[in-house]
Amino acid sequence: MSVCITEVIARDIRFPTSRSLAGSDAMNRRPDYSAAYVVLKTNGSTDGSTGGPERLEGHGMTFTIGRGNELCVAAIEALRPLLVGRRVDAMTADMGAFWDEITGDSQLRWVGPEKGTIHLATAAVVNAAWDLWAKRAGKPLWKLLVDMSPEELVRCVSFRYITDVLSPEEALEILRRRAPTRGAREEEMRERGFPAYTTSAGWIGYSDEKLRRLCREGLARGFSHFKIKVGANIEDDVRRAQIIREEIGAERKLMMDANQVWDVNQAIASMGRLAAFDPWWIEEPTSPDDILGHAAIARAISPIGVATGEHTHNRVMFKQLFQSGAVRFCQVDGARLGGVNEVLAVLLMAAKFGVPVCPHTGGVGLSEYMQHISLFDYICVSASLEDRLLEYVDHLHEHFVDPVVIQAGRYMPPGAPGYSITMKPESLEQFEFPGGAAWVTGGQSP
């Protein structure tokens, strides 16, 4: 009997982070970190049989910040007919074809294509499919990818619209070049972990006293790179940047994140003021859709780098960011793009253009996701840690069965099978919106 997907369950999970202002920035003052959460149920069991006691499931999610999460849930439900009844072995035998089918439905493409709410839903279900595959293989997702041959990896990638900058043959060459030495890098990651930076000290809603305290705590935990949110008021930005510089010292890296609030000329002028604090990069200095605007900012503020990607919604936009020299740091987001397949395409393009990948994880579940991506990128694609870091935020990890582990400012490789995104049943019940206890007893945040 074939193992098939028998049911797709979508849930609206929201955490009331607006009550503590964790996650606050200049654009999003009172976010409720949320997940449009999906479970792909099967008739298979974790022991490889059908009908066994512990059923095989794939878990995935996409990230939002509260209101509108229900739209992503509805979009996941719109994808259900493309999933139920699908044979798992056929799906995993050709994940590239699976991705093409999910993104290529002739009717659903009208509400995309490959962007907006339907693409966020695509991320949730595609990542759930990869989680299912990794659990069935008994491997964490990063190890599942690392153990694949270059040919198998390239088959997972959609090259549609990007062959003018990256052909399948070029992608194969990148992966084959790294293959002989990836065992040594895997061992290095198991021993030392992947370097991280912290955003947790710099949320815009935090007081100056809390900013100082969290900087000191970050230093004690081994972090040497800190990010601060800017963009609400330039005088506040200057004051807060001075505080964080005083706390972390001149020798450590400081990054800044404007979360899209500035116009191009305003971004250039603001960074002229903030350059005094030696920022390594400015993240999302203007509209995430303004590729030429990012390029103009990059030219004007150099040597400060421009970083972006958390709202870059597909590989085509990343292609143009790379082509135009608009981005010095690629902040790919595994819940914004259409899941693992499209992330692979961006990693390979970044490698060709020599742009370091520093994924975005400022959201519930994103650290759990992106640790796998950074590990794979280093081991199989970039083979370099130069200018490469993975963001870390310190809240909401307790809701996951396999939460991230940080040691001395580094992500330690996860060992449990899957994509590390399975939430605890009690957390799903408590924080489901609007009927979960966290919302019934606490009320909806403003």
Buried (B, 14 or more C-beta within 10 A) or exposed (E): EEBBBBEBBBBBBBBBBBEEBBBBBBBBEBBBBBBBBBBBBBBBBBEEEBEEEEBBBBBBBBBBBBEEBBBBBBBBBBBBEBBBEBEBEEBBEEBBBBBEBBBBBEEBEEBBBBBEBBBBBBBBBBBBBBBBBBBBBEBBBBBBBBEBEBEEBBBBBBBEEBEEBBEBEBBBEBBEEBEEEBEEBBEBBEEBBBBBBBBBBBBBBBEEEEBBBBBEBBBEBBBBBBBBBBBBEBEBBBEBBEBBBEBBEEEBBBBBBBBBBBEBEBBBBBBEBBEEBBBBBBBBBBBBEBBEBBBBBBEBBEEBBBBBBBBBBBBBBBBBBBBBBBBBBBBBBBBBBBBBBBBBBBBBBBBBBEBBBBBBBBBBBBBBBBBBBBBBBBBBBBBBBEBBBBBBBBBBBEBBBBBBBBEEBBBBBBEBBBBBBBBEEEBBBBBBBEEBEBBEEEEEBE
